[in-house]
């Protein structure tokens, strides 16, 4: 409007014609239909994100969103992208630095193997009474000690197995063994 010299008013809050009212279902359906197949550019997405920066949703809205998502499952690739989008500096709890305990890729591989195996591979426990862990058949320390092998190679799903909290210590001390499908580092 400013490009054409027409005076515009700020249509937010009490100045908006729909302030305190809600659109009827027919109007909502028309808007939804008009938006089908619409492509939003990356620049537009960034501008929308900037506009929402610092705003918090009211509790009632958060509850409605939660209820609408309840029972919804997302694909493994979507879960991976969601996880990656909030790691490191992208996480609002980021305080700098990294834990080098298991290195890059561990959380994604761990989630994948928990999803793949679903239960303890030693006793069959499904995780109702005790939590499930992911065990490295070839220990991470072997990959740390190898000079020519990246730590991330320890997290190859072929080297990982799901165990319950009762069986995991047995595997760690050698009374339970699992063969890895990858070669140990040298």
Helices and strands as residue ranges (DSSP letters): G 2-4, G 13-15, H 25-35, H 42-52, H 59-69, H 76-85, G 88-90, H 106-117, E 132-136, H 140-145, G 151-155, G 157-159, E 160-164, H 165-172
